[in-house]
Amino acid sequence: MNQRDKIGYQQGIVSIIVNTLLFLLKYWAGIVSGSVAIIADAWHTLSDSLSSVIVIGGVKLASKKPTKKHPFGYGRWEQIAAFFIAFLLAIVAYEFVRESIVKLETRESANYGLIAILVTLASILVKEGLAQYSFWTHRKTGNPTLKADGWHHRSDALSSVVVLVGIFLGRYWWWIDGALGIVISIMLLYAVYEILKEAITKILGEKPSDGLMEEIQKTIIRVHGSELQPHHFHIHNYGTHTELTFHIKLDENTDIKTGHTIATQIEKEIHQQMNIETTIHIEPRE
């Protein structure tokens, strides 16, 4: 197992353990206070544990070596795993709305106390800590599933902030607990949108960034000067690795062996500098 996969596994295991313990604590506080918002928040936390199981599964599948059937590898399992996490979040959001509407219809209020306040404060701190850890692992590995899991943690932290506000306002308005459940669901749906947008963009393909294009151009010039006129760039992101194709122009009298040597030198340099697998098409320069 490489370092990238180890980081993904560690993040998933830490998340599962912490979220399971936090779920039990929050669910107990929700039962004691009779708060649908806190109970819904507890189930949101448990869904984080399920999403972390998906993270581990996604890392395992994405780390499989390329085969004849899938020559570009299995890296896009990371995007597929992000879809599953978004689906779980959407289910949780729906349940929040349903339970909150029932509570508003029955005019049921919550009886918050010191336990609810302390548990909610602890949830905010722990979940934001997990979010920061997930975002750090995403920056280290580039795995979009870890970023999606981080948003899952952060949405839980934000929902706990909303619940905490509701605890202090609940004494004035009976309907605040039900209303907060709906607000939390809206926040979750926004997280679903962000996760799906990034995953779909990577699967469909995206334009290379200006910074990456500039770095590639500099590498080509450093290896073989500026007369090659590189153009027609295409980048394909496969999660665990990236494929690049582009064209260069050589003097029409250049022999095949020399052209192959030039292209190979550029391909090796790009791989060493940016870890990108490159294929170069040669055209005659008129």
C-alpha positions as CSV (number, residue, x, y, z in Angstrom):
1,M,0.0,0.0,0.0
2,N,1.5,3.4,-1.0
3,Q,1.5,6.5,1.2
4,R,-1.4,8.0,-0.6
5,D,-3.6,5.0,0.2
6,K,-2.4,4.8,3.8
7,I,-3.5,8.4,4.4
8,G,-6.9,7.6,3.0
9,Y,-7.3,4.5,5.2
10,Q,-6.2,6.3,8.3
11,Q,-8.6,9.1,7.8
12,G,-11.5,6.7,7.3
13,I,-10.7,4.7,10.4
14,V,-10.3,7.8,12.7
15,S,-13.6,9.2,11.3
16,I,-15.5,5.9,12.0
17,I,-14.3,5.6,15.6
18,V,-14.9,9.3,16.5
19,N,-18.2,9.6,14.8
20,T,-19.6,6.4,16.3
21,L,-18.8,7.7,19.8
22,L,-20.1,11.1,19.0
23,F,-23.4,9.6,17.7
24,L,-24.0,7.8,20.9
25,L,-23.4,10.9,23.0
26,K,-25.6,13.1,20.8
27,Y,-28.4,10.6,20.5
28,W,-28.5,10.3,24.3
29,A,-28.6,14.1,24.7
30,G,-31.4,14.3,22.1
31,I,-33.5,11.7,24.0
32,V,-32.9,13.5,27.3
33,S,-33.9,16.9,25.9
34,G,-36.6,15.6,23.5
35,S,-35.1,17.6,20.7
36,V,-35.7,16.4,17.1
37,A,-32.9,18.7,16.0
38,I,-30.3,17.1,18.2
39,I,-31.5,13.5,17.4
40,A,-31.4,14.4,13.7
41,D,-28.0,15.8,14.2
42,A,-26.9,12.5,15.8
43,W,-28.1,10.5,12.8
44,H,-26.2,12.9,10.6
45,T,-23.1,12.1,12.6
46,L,-23.7,8.4,12.2
47,S,-24.0,8.9,8.4
48,D,-20.5,10.3,8.6
49,S,-19.3,6.9,9.8
50,L,-21.0,5.3,6.9
51,S,-19.5,7.8,4.5
52,S,-16.1,6.9,6.0
53,V,-16.7,3.3,5.2
54,I,-17.3,4.4,1.6
55,V,-14.0,6.4,1.7
56,I,-12.1,3.2,2.8
57,G,-13.8,1.2,0.1
58,G,-13.2,3.8,-2.5
59,V,-9.5,4.0,-1.7
60,K,-9.2,0.2,-1.9
61,L,-10.9,0.0,-5.3
62,A,-9.0,3.0,-6.7
63,S,-5.7,1.5,-5.7
64,K,-6.1,-1.5,-7.9
65,K,-3.5,-1.8,-10.7
66,P,-4.5,-1.2,-14.4
67,T,-5.6,-4.2,-16.3
68,K,-6.2,-5.0,-19.9
69,K,-9.9,-4.4,-19.4
70,H,-9.2,-1.1,-17.6
71,P,-5.8,0.2,-18.9
72,F,-6.1,3.6,-17.2
73,G,-6.6,2.1,-13.8
74,Y,-9.5,2.3,-11.3
75,G,-8.8,5.8,-9.9
76,R,-12.2,7.1,-10.8
77,W,-13.7,4.9,-8.1
78,E,-12.9,7.9,-5.9
79,Q,-15.5,10.0,-7.8
80,I,-18.0,7.2,-7.7
81,A,-17.5,6.9,-3.9
82,A,-18.1,10.7,-3.6
83,F,-21.5,10.0,-5.4
84,F,-22.4,7.5,-2.7
85,I,-21.5,10.0,0.1
86,A,-23.7,12.7,-1.6
87,F,-26.6,10.1,-1.8
88,L,-26.3,9.4,2.0
89,L,-26.3,13.2,2.8
90,A,-29.4,13.7,0.6
91,I,-31.2,10.9,2.6
92,V,-30.3,12.5,5.9
93,A,-31.5,15.9,4.6
94,Y,-34.9,14.4,3.6
95,E,-35.3,12.8,7.0
96,F,-34.5,16.1,8.7
97,V,-37.2,17.9,6.7
98,R,-39.8,15.2,7.3
99,E,-39.3,15.0,11.1
100,S,-39.2,18.8,11.4
101,I,-42.4,19.3,9.6
102,V,-44.1,16.7,11.9
103,K,-42.8,18.5,14.9
104,L,-44.1,21.9,13.6
105,E,-47.5,20.4,12.8
106,T,-47.8,18.9,16.4
107,R,-46.5,22.2,17.9
108,E,-44.0,20.1,19.9
109,S,-41.1,22.0,21.6
110,A,-37.9,20.7,23.0
111,N,-36.7,21.0,26.7
112,Y,-33.1,21.9,26.4
113,G,-30.8,21.8,29.3
114,L,-27.1,21.9,30.3
115,I,-26.5,18.4,28.9
116,A,-27.7,19.5,25.5
117,I,-25.5,22.6,25.6
118,L,-22.3,20.7,26.5
119,V,-22.8,17.9,24.0
120,T,-23.6,20.3,21.2
121,L,-20.4,22.4,22.0
122,A,-18.3,19.2,22.0
123,S,-19.8,18.2,18.7
124,I,-18.9,21.5,17.1
125,L,-15.3,21.3,18.1
126,V,-14.8,17.6,17.3
127,K,-16.6,17.7,13.9
128,E,-14.7,20.8,12.8
129,G,-11.5,19.1,13.9
130,L,-12.4,16.1,11.7
131,A,-13.2,18.3,8.8
132,Q,-9.8,20.0,9.0
133,Y,-8.2,16.6,9.2
134,S,-10.1,15.4,6.1
135,F,-9.3,18.6,4.1
136,W,-5.6,18.1,5.0
137,T,-5.6,14.5,3.8
138,H,-7.3,15.7,0.6
139,R,-4.5,18.3,0.0
140,K,-1.9,15.6,0.6
141,T,-3.5,13.0,-1.7
142,G,-5.8,14.9,-4.1
143,N,-8.5,12.3,-3.4
144,P,-11.9,14.0,-3.9
145,T,-13.6,11.5,-1.7
146,L,-11.7,12.8,1.3
147,K,-12.8,16.3,0.5
148,A,-16.4,15.2,0.3
149,D,-16.0,13.5,3.6
150,G,-14.6,16.7,5.0
151,W,-17.7,18.6,3.9
152,H,-19.8,15.9,5.5
153,H,-18.0,16.6,8.8
154,R,-18.2,20.4,8.4
155,S,-21.9,20.2,7.6
156,D,-22.4,18.3,10.9
157,A,-20.4,21.0,12.7
158,L,-22.4,23.8,11.2
159,S,-25.7,22.0,11.9
160,S,-24.5,21.7,15.6
161,V,-23.9,25.5,15.5
162,V,-27.5,26.0,14.4
163,V,-28.7,23.6,17.1
164,L,-26.7,25.6,19.7
165,V,-28.3,28.8,18.6
166,G,-31.7,27.1,18.8
167,I,-31.0,26.0,22.4
168,F,-30.7,29.6,23.5
169,L,-33.7,30.8,21.4
170,G,-36.0,27.8,22.2
171,R,-37.1,29.4,25.5
172,Y,-38.7,32.2,23.5
173,W,-40.2,30.4,20.5
174,W,-41.7,26.9,20.6
175,W,-41.2,26.3,16.9
176,I,-37.5,26.9,16.9
177,D,-36.5,23.3,17.1
178,G,-38.6,22.2,14.1
179,A,-37.4,25.2,12.1
180,L,-33.8,24.4,12.8
181,G,-34.2,20.9,11.5
182,I,-35.3,22.4,8.1
183,V,-32.4,24.9,8.1
184,I,-30.0,22.0,8.7
185,S,-31.4,20.0,5.8
186,I,-30.9,23.0,3.5
187,M,-27.3,23.2,4.6
188,L,-26.9,19.5,3.9
189,L,-28.4,19.8,0.4
190,Y,-25.9,22.5,-0.4
191,A,-23.1,20.2,0.6
192,V,-24.6,17.5,-1.7
193,Y,-24.6,20.0,-4.6
194,E,-20.9,20.9,-4.0
195,I,-19.8,17.2,-3.8
196,L,-21.7,16.2,-6.9
197,K,-20.5,19.2,-8.9
198,E,-16.8,18.4,-8.3
199,A,-17.3,14.7,-8.9
200,I,-19.2,15.2,-12.1
201,T,-16.7,17.8,-13.4
202,K,-13.8,15.3,-12.9
203,I,-15.6,12.5,-14.6
204,L,-16.6,14.6,-17.6
205,G,-13.2,16.1,-17.8
206,E,-12.0,19.6,-17.2
207,K,-9.8,22.2,-18.9
208,P,-6.2,22.2,-17.6
209,S,-5.5,25.2,-15.3
210,D,-3.5,28.1,-16.5
211,G,-0.8,27.4,-13.9
212,L,-0.4,23.8,-15.1
213,M,-0.3,24.8,-18.8
214,E,2.4,27.4,-18.0
215,E,4.5,24.8,-16.1
216,I,4.2,22.3,-19.0
217,Q,5.2,25.0,-21.5
218,K,8.3,25.9,-19.4
219,T,9.3,22.2,-19.2
220,I,9.1,21.8,-23.0
221,I,11.2,24.9,-23.6
222,R,13.8,23.8,-21.0
223,V,14.1,20.4,-22.6
224,H,14.2,21.4,-26.3
225,G,13.8,25.2,-26.8
226,S,10.8,27.1,-28.0
227,E,10.7,26.0,-31.7
228,L,8.5,23.0,-31.1
229,Q,5.2,25.0,-31.1
230,P,3.3,22.7,-28.6
231,H,-0.5,22.8,-29.1
232,H,-3.7,20.8,-28.9
233,F,-3.4,19.9,-25.2
234,H,-5.8,17.4,-23.6
235,I,-5.7,16.3,-20.0
236,H,-7.6,13.3,-18.6
237,N,-7.8,12.9,-14.8
238,Y,-8.1,9.3,-13.6
239,G,-8.0,10.0,-9.9
240,T,-4.8,8.2,-9.1
241,H,-2.9,9.4,-12.2
242,T,-3.2,11.9,-15.0
243,E,-2.8,11.4,-18.7
244,L,-1.7,14.3,-21.0
245,T,-1.6,14.4,-24.8
246,F,-0.4,17.2,-27.1
247,H,1.2,17.9,-30.5
248,I,4.6,19.3,-31.3
249,K,6.0,20.5,-34.6
250,L,9.5,19.3,-35.9
251,D,11.3,20.2,-39.1
252,E,9.9,18.0,-41.9
253,N,13.4,16.6,-42.6
254,T,13.8,15.3,-39.0
255,D,14.2,11.5,-39.1
256,I,11.9,9.2,-37.1
257,K,14.6,8.2,-34.5
258,T,15.4,11.8,-33.7
259,G,11.8,12.8,-33.4
260,H,11.1,9.9,-31.1
261,T,14.1,10.8,-28.9
262,I,12.9,14.4,-28.6
263,A,9.3,13.3,-27.7
264,T,10.6,10.8,-25.2
265,Q,12.9,13.3,-23.4
266,I,9.9,15.7,-23.0
267,E,7.6,12.9,-21.7
268,K,10.2,11.8,-19.1
269,E,10.8,15.4,-17.9
270,I,7.0,16.0,-17.5
271,H,6.6,12.8,-15.6
272,Q,9.5,13.6,-13.3
273,Q,8.4,17.2,-12.6
274,M,4.6,16.7,-12.5
275,N,4.0,13.0,-12.3
276,I,1.9,13.1,-15.5
277,E,1.9,10.4,-18.1
278,T,2.4,12.1,-21.5
279,T,1.9,11.0,-25.1
280,I,3.2,13.4,-27.8
281,H,2.0,13.5,-31.4
282,I,4.6,14.8,-33.9
283,E,3.7,17.0,-36.9
284,P,5.9,18.4,-39.7
285,R,6.8,22.1,-39.4
286,E,6.4,23.9,-42.7
